[in-house]
């Protein structure tokens, strides 16, 4: 088999370097994933500031879901002459963070998607890497002595608290821990009663030894959880210390896993790293992306494409048809897979990266979940069944199918889906769950049910739905018209002229009513919701001309693009509400209620830059340079929060601080898709 080497064009991202402010060691984060929904993540400085930070968050079958299995690792370098340096930070004691030894951290890099720390002082240089093998609940933490005297040793103390990854950190640690030493004294197996699998730690390198020395750290502080108004202090339990002698040039460290010992030993770090590099090289090759920024986004996109490993029944059902289940994690750390996010992200994550097989798998997987004419809104953590409270995810399903067909010409999949698409439209015409229905008086799609938030602006605190938007929302009807036209075209290709004519009738009625009812003449833009005639100036109107089949009359396209550009555009995406509104919130921060009150009331959403660029190029065809200029701000975002990816949201005013999830699928997907669309070379390649 030919070994493919990773391209050298991908720049290495520097997340921190000696001399930068030390507080960045806490605010900048790293993330790696395993294509199962599991991950490892933390701060550059090593202190866990979120309950989600750890070296192994395993994706386990329901009812467990993603589970914190390995929380923290204290790393101390010892050597001749009383040398004792701390490499990792921690917050044990609940007071000020203990940083790595002052000055020893040289820099932090992300290379080929993997984090690298380099420590140096007084002639000693050490490198640390973390890797998760593809499709394994395993993490490798690896050290290499690059330069230094003989007699150096690493003392590594793992700390644990098995719990759901979003579970309370304040829960007491278990008193049921059982520890056994195996693998010639280099393996340690820890169990915490029958509810969780065993965690296995394997030490490797010269003269590795495990010393049992149980200890409880009572007051570990998670400062970001504190700032967000959550439980933020709790205990960790440690089984002991792993002692490893360092030899120049030799790799050493620990493997943490819930896999069997046979699996752990079958793929040592060197082979795992080579396999991951080869996998990444293949992804870059099939993506046909040549710009370094786009290549970085291809690597970032890979983190969100997963097998739904936590839902075994779903996997079995899809595999029984001869297919392979795939889905999209909407964001790390706390999002699961969401229908809306998946369909919006599908083009950027899969089609713009050449991963057509995964795209088809995702569409067929979600088609298997259709109920009452709806695809699921989301799948709760650790549960089998999805929740269906969404009015737009199913319409985005049509959009994703159309883009998939354009990229692949996979007519076989489309033929299999057409009966489901017809059933979806018929359910919406008759009326389906959550009062989602077509109003027979005007042909527009209406939605809304008490206590539910059915559009993408879905913030809710307790019983308070922040932006209910009940009625006929502008983007819902743009998507409805787009879906009708898509299905019409699919039916015409298959020779079903009767149903195609029916879709055409529905679409014509909706378009006429839309243009009569949604234009807000006084403001010269579109109402956000009609019937109530909501005049809030929001980005949702951009979809009236950004989709493949624009519902808005062409005479009004330029005005909508101009008003959105003037009032909502920022370097990080579009504001969710104009600054002139009395409900505008400039900052997304504070406790849950404060954040959700601002979530769609001004907060900037990165993913909206994609539809804005679609609309821009529709009004300014050929202005690729102008379109790409709107993406310039995202280059710096790759090193602003979680190194190598893009956050969920941003404050609405300068400096547009990144907030929310540190890695969001549709942020990465839409920036990558828009960047590729604004590349004349890529556009020409697709035409060929």
C-alpha atoms as one frame of an Amber mdcrd trajectory, in Angstrom:
protein
   0.000   0.000   0.000   1.302   3.439  -0.916   1.786   5.772   2.029   0.464
   9.265   1.391   2.345  12.029   3.135   0.422  15.034   4.496   0.738  18.131
   2.378   3.328  20.619   3.568   1.099  23.504   2.510  -1.016  23.378   5.647
   0.410  26.027   7.956   1.125  25.105  11.534  -1.007  27.245  13.818   0.731
  28.858  16.779  -1.710  29.192  19.653   0.708  30.674  22.173   4.383  31.510
  22.336   6.697  32.539  25.132   6.275  36.220  25.931   2.542  36.368  25.294
   0.227  37.119  28.257  -0.085  34.163  30.606  -3.851  34.549  30.884  -4.066
  33.285  27.296  -2.968  29.914  28.667  -6.434  29.703  30.230  -8.563  31.340
  27.545  -7.186  29.476  24.525  -8.134  25.847  24.114  -7.358  22.757  22.085
  -9.609  19.980  20.784  -9.139  16.610  19.120 -11.866  14.126  18.233 -12.310
  10.443  17.359 -15.163  10.364  14.764 -17.463   8.736  17.315 -18.463  11.955
  19.073 -15.770  11.466  21.710 -13.044  14.013  22.210 -10.145  15.321  24.282
  -9.877  18.998  25.092  -8.373  21.472  27.495  -6.610  24.773  27.909  -3.128
  25.398  26.554  -1.882  25.815  30.102  -3.298  22.489  31.279  -5.803  23.759
  33.841  -9.353  22.509  33.303 -11.581  25.571  33.185 -14.643  23.771  31.797
 -16.420  20.644  33.040 -15.880  19.345  29.494 -12.090  19.479  29.676 -10.299
  16.153  29.870  -8.006  13.762  28.044 -10.681  11.170  27.297 -14.352  11.929
  26.891 -15.549   8.613  25.507 -18.597   8.151  23.266 -20.423   5.265  24.919
 -23.683   3.521  23.994 -26.911   4.930  25.412 -27.916   5.519  28.114 -24.397
   6.744  28.940 -23.588   8.866  25.885 -20.409  10.912  26.043 -18.707  10.267
  29.339 -15.837  11.925  31.157 -13.346   9.112  31.778 -10.027  10.930  32.290
 -10.174  14.465  33.646  -6.725  15.823  34.369  -3.050  14.948  34.290  -0.542
  16.520  36.623   2.861  16.518  34.911   6.076  17.086  36.860   9.612  16.860
  35.470  12.248  15.784  37.997  15.998  15.511  37.559  19.505  15.921  38.926
  20.252  18.636  41.436  16.729  18.783  42.832  15.178  19.779  39.505  11.373
  19.834  39.824   9.346  21.592  37.150   5.589  21.565  36.723   4.546  21.221
  33.076   0.777  21.350  33.598  -1.448  23.895  35.260  -4.292  23.021  37.573
  -6.864  24.627  39.843  -6.644  22.270  42.795  -7.599  24.151  45.934 -10.272
  26.315  44.335  -8.156  29.464  44.393  -5.675  30.878  41.899  -4.614  28.669
  39.045  -1.229  26.995  39.316   0.443  27.690  35.987   3.189  25.568  34.441
   6.619  26.423  35.809   7.302  30.056  34.949   8.968  30.376  31.569   9.248
  26.690  30.771   6.481  26.576  28.152   8.101  27.665  24.907   5.083  27.506
  22.615   1.902  25.671  21.735   1.169  24.573  18.169  -1.516  22.757  16.242
   0.013  20.790  13.389  -2.078  18.596  11.099  -4.926  18.981  13.537  -2.980
  17.732  16.571  -1.822  19.763  19.589   1.878  20.070  20.402   3.464  21.652
  23.491   7.176  22.478  23.568   8.911  23.115  26.875  12.450  24.425  27.211
  14.737  25.895  29.849  18.388  25.603  30.853  19.308  23.238  28.023  16.313
  20.939  28.519  13.774  20.651  25.687  10.680  18.424  25.816   7.825  17.992
  23.374   4.331  16.748  24.232   1.609  15.568  21.833  -1.948  14.294  22.243
  -3.649  12.019  19.708  -6.958  10.156  19.470  -6.966   7.247  16.990  -9.808
   7.286  14.473 -12.932   5.427  15.689 -11.455   4.519  19.081 -12.266   5.752
  22.569  -8.551   6.090  23.210  -6.130   8.941  23.845  -2.330   8.939  23.614
  -0.413  11.502  25.703   3.145  11.341  24.420   6.410  13.018  25.482   9.812
  13.156  23.829  13.027  14.483  25.312  14.608  16.532  22.536  17.584  17.714
  24.556  18.711  17.338  28.145  20.941  15.498  30.652  20.604  11.924  31.805
  18.514  11.203  34.876  15.356  13.125  33.922  12.031  11.543  34.924   8.383
  12.344  34.382   5.931  11.861  37.209   2.373  11.802  35.894  -0.632  11.807
  38.228  -3.985  11.145  36.516  -7.146  12.453  38.202 -10.591  11.008  37.520
 -14.291  11.538  38.091 -16.428   9.296  35.881 -19.599  11.214  34.989 -21.639
  12.391  31.998 -19.468  14.926  30.213 -21.970  17.674  30.982 -22.715  16.303
  34.455 -22.265  18.226  37.660 -18.666  18.594  38.803 -19.870  19.063  42.385
 -21.030  15.460  42.725 -18.812  13.570  45.206 -16.324  11.130  43.749 -17.220
   7.501  44.149 -16.061   5.322  47.032 -16.358   2.222  44.816 -13.067   2.593
  42.954 -11.230  -0.640  42.258  -7.696  -0.614  40.876  -5.649  -3.442  39.431
  -2.131  -3.428  38.017  -1.387  -5.520  34.916   0.614  -5.572  31.687   3.906
  -6.292  33.475   3.333  -3.477  35.910   2.801  -0.873  33.166  -0.982  -1.054
  32.987  -3.531   0.111  35.485  -7.250  -0.620  35.262  -9.775   1.436  37.215
 -13.457   0.725  37.666 -16.133   2.712  39.429 -18.952   0.270  40.008 -21.158
  -1.297  37.325 -22.389   1.911  35.667 -19.243   2.759  33.728 -16.687   0.754
  31.744 -13.169   0.331  33.042 -10.576   2.967  32.244  -7.263   1.442  31.247
  -4.008   3.366  31.427  -0.898   1.919  29.810   2.485   3.509  30.483   5.164
   3.143  27.813   8.794   4.179  27.600  12.003   3.355  29.476  11.637   2.110
  33.056   7.932   2.903  33.334   6.418   2.155  36.716   3.042   2.674  38.356
   2.904   3.544  42.028  -0.460   3.230  43.722  -1.014   6.286  45.873  -4.751
   7.106  45.991  -5.592  10.719  46.691  -8.670  12.935  46.541  -8.447  16.572
  45.458 -11.457  18.162  47.100 -11.774  21.618  45.531 -11.047  21.741  41.830
 -12.241  25.003  40.298 -13.686  25.277  36.776 -13.576  29.010  36.255 -15.462
  29.216  32.954 -18.319  27.224  34.470 -18.335  29.737  37.316 -18.551  32.676
  34.912 -21.428  30.954  33.086 -23.435  30.469  36.271 -23.019  26.696  36.646
 -21.718  24.433  39.393 -17.996  25.085  39.258 -16.153  23.312  42.071 -15.801
  19.660  42.884 -13.514  16.725  43.677 -11.255  14.479  41.609  -9.785  11.118
  42.574  -6.324   9.909  41.643  -5.161   6.272  41.774  -1.473   7.091  41.989
   1.582   8.191  40.005   3.108   6.934  36.777   6.897   7.301  36.783   8.764
   7.282  33.457  12.473   7.718  32.747  13.246  10.045  29.836  15.753   9.031
  27.183  16.778  11.435  24.432  14.747  10.927  21.250  12.535   8.208  22.744
   8.761   8.564  22.855   7.117   7.783  26.151   3.884   8.518  27.933   0.506
   6.927  28.595  -2.417   5.547  26.643  -5.859   6.070  28.174  -8.703   3.972
  26.805 -11.966   2.165  27.422 -11.048  -0.321  24.693  -9.675  -3.768  25.499
  -6.024  -4.320  26.283  -5.729  -6.163  22.955  -6.954  -3.125  21.014  -4.787
  -0.738  23.026  -1.626  -2.744  22.374  -2.475  -3.387  18.738  -1.912   0.239
  17.737   1.041   1.897  19.499   1.478   5.638  19.209   3.883   5.658  16.242
   1.501   3.553  14.157  -1.540   5.512  15.315   0.138   8.807  14.388   1.208
   7.493  10.969  -2.305   6.195  10.283  -3.849   9.510  11.267  -1.420  11.455
   9.075  -2.232   9.208   6.131  -5.971   9.578   6.735  -5.620  13.341   6.857
  -3.556  13.364   3.674  -6.325  11.500   1.876  -8.895  14.023   3.094  -6.825
  16.894   1.782  -6.291  15.168  -1.545  -9.971  14.490  -2.200 -10.971  17.999
  -1.070  -9.049  19.601  -3.986  -8.592  22.647  -1.746  -5.218  24.282  -2.366
  -5.403  27.492  -0.368  -3.786  27.072   3.097  -6.763  28.710   4.830  -9.171
  26.330   3.108  -6.968  23.348   3.990  -7.077  24.332   7.645 -10.851  24.440
   7.405 -10.901  20.970   5.816  -9.037  19.662   8.862 -11.437  21.496  11.173
 -14.469  20.141   9.291 -13.344  16.570   9.883 -13.985  16.894  13.634 -17.748
  17.149  13.192 -18.390  14.107  10.975 -19.133  11.110  13.164 -20.691   7.681
  13.366 -23.665   7.813  15.802 -21.880   5.335  18.046 -23.939   6.150  21.136
 -27.195   4.987  19.471 -26.588   1.300  18.802 -30.160   0.590  17.664 -29.959
   3.309  15.034 -26.626   2.000  13.820 -28.061  -1.512  13.520 -31.129  -0.346
  11.600 -29.126   1.643   9.058 -26.493  -1.056   8.629 -29.204  -3.649   8.018
 -29.965  -1.818   4.773 -26.330  -2.113   3.698 -25.618   1.532   4.501 -23.199
   3.192   6.903 -24.686   5.538   9.529 -23.220   9.030   9.683 -24.234  12.252
  11.341 -22.819  15.616  12.383 -21.937  16.855  15.841 -23.296  20.410  15.853
 -20.624  21.756  18.180 -18.083  20.934  20.842 -18.298  20.564  23.670 -21.969
  20.182  24.533 -23.991  19.879  21.327 -25.094  16.511  20.003 -26.301  15.991
  16.431 -29.014  18.440  15.358 -31.073  18.112  12.174 -30.958  21.803  11.287
 -27.236  22.166  11.901 -26.508  18.966  10.012 -28.403  20.001   6.891 -26.977
  23.526   6.862 -23.465  22.168   7.437 -23.634  19.240   5.038 -22.375  21.078
   1.971 -19.406  22.695   3.681 -18.398  19.645   5.718 -18.794  17.019   3.006
 -19.384  18.358  -0.505 -16.798  21.151  -0.317 -14.328  18.583   1.039 -15.033
  15.851  -1.523 -16.538  13.510   1.068 -19.520  12.554  -1.067 -20.001   9.110
   0.437 -20.416  10.553   3.923 -22.841  13.137   2.542 -25.064  10.421   1.105
 -24.825   8.410   4.310 -25.915  11.423   6.361 -28.922  12.116   4.143 -30.030
   8.483   4.175 -29.455   8.244   7.940 -31.689  11.250   8.608 -34.283   9.990
   6.129 -34.640   6.921   8.340 -35.627   9.216  11.231 -38.492  11.031   9.443
 -41.666  11.076  11.556 -44.900  12.926  10.752 -43.185  14.760   7.909 -40.323
  16.055  10.064 -36.672  15.197  10.576 -35.434  15.411  14.174 -34.425  18.727
  15.628 -31.866  17.063  17.878 -30.900  13.903  19.742 -30.543  14.374  23.514
 -27.308  13.104  25.013 -27.453   9.436  25.947 -30.928   8.801  24.478 -32.081
   6.793  21.496 -35.055   8.873  20.358 -34.850  12.262  18.671 -36.919  15.362
  19.393 -38.869  16.839  16.496 -39.653  20.403  17.577 -38.370  22.239  14.511
 -40.068  24.013  11.626 -37.006  24.565   9.458 -34.726  21.526   9.770 -36.897
  19.539   7.365 -36.845  22.363   4.820 -33.051  22.465   5.091 -33.151  18.728
   4.326 -34.432  19.584   0.825 -31.666  22.157   0.409 -28.992  19.635   1.395
 -30.416  17.017  -0.983 -30.383  19.485  -3.888 -26.778  20.501  -3.239 -25.811
  16.829  -2.875 -27.391  15.989  -6.221 -25.595  18.875  -7.923 -22.252  17.637
  -6.582 -22.688  13.892  -7.125 -25.528  13.247  -9.600 -26.483  10.340  -7.308
 -29.912   9.742  -8.818 -30.311   6.404  -7.048 -30.347   8.046  -3.624 -32.675
  10.777  -4.872 -35.154   8.247  -6.272 -35.230   6.486  -2.908 -35.859   9.792
  -1.124 -38.578  11.232  -3.385 -41.463   9.333  -1.720 -40.297  10.648   1.640
 -40.058  14.184   0.277 -43.592  13.986  -1.113 -44.802  12.721   2.251 -43.085
  15.669   3.967 -44.836  18.198   1.719 -48.196  16.493   2.166 -47.779  16.509
   5.948 -47.055  20.225   5.850 -50.042  20.929   3.610 -52.361  18.989   5.949
 -50.649  20.217   9.095 -48.245  18.325  11.314 -46.814  18.542  14.821 -46.342
  21.823  16.707 -48.945  23.600  14.582 -46.668  23.521  11.541 -49.026  23.937
   8.599 -49.678  25.720   5.341 -52.268  28.453   5.688 -54.874  27.720   2.996
 -55.663  31.431   2.721 -52.247  32.411   1.327 -50.153  29.255   0.834 -47.520
  30.371   3.346 -46.034  28.098   5.991 -46.982  28.926   9.556 -45.710  27.444
  12.791 -45.813  27.904  16.519 -46.780  26.115  19.694 -46.788  27.330  23.261
 -43.530  26.676  25.138 -41.688  25.686  21.938 -39.096  27.509  19.873 -39.286
  26.076  16.367 -36.989  28.269  14.271 -33.208  28.456  14.418 -33.576  31.390
  16.820 -34.412  28.910  19.547 -33.200  30.293  22.895 -35.326  29.254  25.858
 -34.818  29.720  29.608 -37.226  27.687  31.685 -40.657  28.522  30.265 -39.418
  31.727  28.642 -39.069  31.439  24.867 -36.849  34.425  24.108 -37.654  34.800
  20.398 -40.848  32.774  19.805 -41.338  34.060  16.210 -44.667  32.228  16.000
 -46.552  32.623  12.760 -45.124  32.997   9.276 -41.391  33.603   9.644 -39.459
  35.017   6.714 -36.746  32.355   6.391 -39.219  29.511   6.992 -41.196  30.638
   3.956 -38.089  31.215   1.872 -37.117  27.634   2.698 -40.660  26.388   2.017
 -40.668  27.913  -1.468 -37.159  26.579  -2.113 -38.215  23.076  -1.040 -41.255
  23.125  -3.335 -39.159  24.163  -6.323 -36.512  21.537  -5.545 -39.081  18.769
  -5.345 -40.734  20.032  -8.532 -37.426  19.686 -10.392 -36.740  16.224  -8.958
 -40.201  15.033  -9.973 -39.880  16.424 -13.494 -36.616  14.537 -13.951 -38.358
  11.324 -12.869 -41.307  11.956 -15.173 -43.890  12.502 -12.432 -45.552  15.483
 -14.090 -48.740  15.391 -12.002 -46.955  15.803  -8.690 -44.511  18.273 -10.252
 -47.462  20.402 -11.380 -48.869  20.250  -7.865 -45.553  21.498  -6.421 -45.531
  24.287  -8.996 -49.015  25.386  -7.917 -48.009  25.442  -4.249 -44.828  27.361
  -5.071 -46.544  29.986  -7.222 -49.098  30.646  -4.515 -46.426  30.949  -1.827
 -44.253  33.277  -3.922 -47.105  35.638  -4.732 -48.183  35.833  -1.095 -44.613
  36.210   0.133 -43.922  39.253  -2.039 -47.269  40.806  -1.170 -47.024  40.251
   2.567 -43.367  40.350   3.658 -42.261  43.672   2.187 -42.053  46.336   4.942
 -42.385  49.450   2.841 -41.578  51.984   5.543 -38.292  50.311   6.441 -37.543
  49.071   2.915 -36.728  45.566   4.088 -38.622  42.362   4.937 -40.768  41.722
   7.976 -39.274  39.038  10.176 -42.685  37.473  10.873 -46.001  38.347   9.239
 -49.517  38.224  10.632 -47.958  40.034  13.612 -45.836  42.131  11.183 -42.647
  42.010  13.230 -40.396  44.839  11.996 -37.256  43.663  13.829 -34.346  43.982
  11.391 -32.798  40.537  11.447 -30.568  38.492   9.122 -33.315  35.950   8.394
 -34.446  37.965   5.375 -31.210  37.193   3.530 -32.523  33.687   2.779 -35.244
  35.189   0.584 -32.569  35.624  -2.112 -29.630  33.434  -1.023 -31.238  30.034
  -1.634 -31.129  28.263  -4.988 -34.707  29.261  -5.755 -35.170  32.813  -4.427
 -38.703  33.621  -3.311 -38.112  37.388  -3.276 -38.775  39.455  -6.382 -35.465
  40.304  -8.066 -36.206  44.035  -7.995 -35.674  43.997  -4.215 -32.531  41.859
  -4.016 -30.021  44.700  -3.971 -31.861  46.609  -1.248 -31.912  43.577   1.061
 -28.200  42.922   0.540 -27.413  46.580   1.223 -29.463  46.817   4.420 -28.027
  43.588   5.797 -24.501  44.734   4.938 -24.979  48.169   6.496 -26.801  47.070
   9.651 -25.766  43.500  10.438 -22.440  42.585   8.811 -19.329  42.212  11.027
 -15.921  40.559  10.454 -17.236  37.482  12.306 -20.602  37.040  10.588 -23.998
  38.702  10.856 -25.599  40.253  13.903 -28.846  38.545  14.836 -30.569  41.902
  15.433 -29.861  45.458  14.337 -28.318  47.846  16.851 -31.283  50.196  16.460
 -33.627  47.725  18.140 -34.513  48.333  21.815 -33.906  44.605  22.442 -30.335
  44.712  21.060 -27.670  43.157  23.308 -24.049  43.994  22.465 -22.463  41.226
  24.524 -23.085  37.501  24.960 -21.827  36.820  28.472 -22.866  36.121  32.050
 -25.144  33.434  33.446 -27.519  31.291  31.396 -30.414  33.736  31.477 -28.228
  36.681  30.457 -26.626  34.717  27.637 -29.860  33.357  26.246 -31.414  36.817
  26.406 -28.626  37.942  24.056 -28.324  34.748  21.966 -30.415  36.049  19.053
 -30.749  39.664  20.081 -27.599  41.041  18.515 -25.065  38.273  19.059 -23.068
  37.584  15.892 -23.394  34.181  14.219 -20.487  33.062  12.058 -22.505  30.657
   9.912 -24.631  33.460   8.496 -21.679  34.737   6.485 -22.354  31.895   4.033
 -25.862  32.934   2.953 -24.766  36.572   2.954 -22.017  35.768   0.437 -24.511
  33.750  -1.627 -26.754  36.819  -1.753 -23.813  39.144  -2.440 -22.690  37.118
  -5.437 -26.255  36.968  -6.706 -26.401  40.767  -6.705 -22.720  41.245  -7.621
 -21.965  38.271  -9.909 -18.266  37.728 -10.440 -17.184  39.839  -7.455 -15.143
  37.010  -5.967 -12.584  39.345  -4.413 -15.292  41.277  -2.598 -16.911  38.071
  -1.400 -13.638  36.703  -0.053 -12.928  39.963   1.713 -15.962  39.313   3.926
 -14.194  36.178   5.196 -10.925  37.850   6.199 -11.921  38.132   9.852 -12.195
  34.367  10.214  -8.497  33.854   9.565  -7.631  35.273  12.965 -10.470  33.303
  14.579  -8.523  30.099  13.931  -6.153  31.098  16.739  -8.490  33.172  18.893
 -10.373  30.648  21.037  -9.970  26.953  20.213  -6.914  26.691  18.015  -7.695
  25.461  14.516 -11.465  25.901  14.488 -14.218  28.547  14.670 -16.519  29.370
  17.565 -20.297  29.305  17.605 -21.028  32.993  18.248 -19.322  36.332  18.868
 -20.095  39.514  20.751 -21.968  42.018  18.598 -19.422  44.817  19.077 -15.665
  45.060  18.797 -13.481  43.177  19.505 -16.165  40.572  18.586 -15.029  38.206
  21.343 -15.698  34.538  20.477 -18.343  32.917  22.694 -20.493  29.818  23.018
 -19.178  26.492  21.770 -15.501  26.752  20.915 -15.951  24.633  17.768 -19.178
  24.878  15.771 -19.987  22.783  12.705 -21.938  25.345  10.719 -19.420  28.100
  11.473 -16.613  26.026   9.950 -18.823  24.599   7.193 -20.232  27.873   5.928
 -16.898  29.703   6.003 -15.302  26.854   4.031 -18.213  26.603   1.592 -18.311
  30.356   1.015 -14.539  30.515   0.607 -14.665  27.761  -2.029 -17.603  29.409
  -3.796 -15.690  32.686  -3.989 -12.709  30.889  -5.550 -13.001  31.153  -9.362
 -10.678  28.135  -9.738 -12.892  25.917  -7.570 -16.013  27.159  -9.336 -14.499
  26.333 -12.719 -13.415  22.888 -11.481 -16.967  22.096 -10.368 -18.296  23.115
 -13.786 -15.887  20.718 -15.468
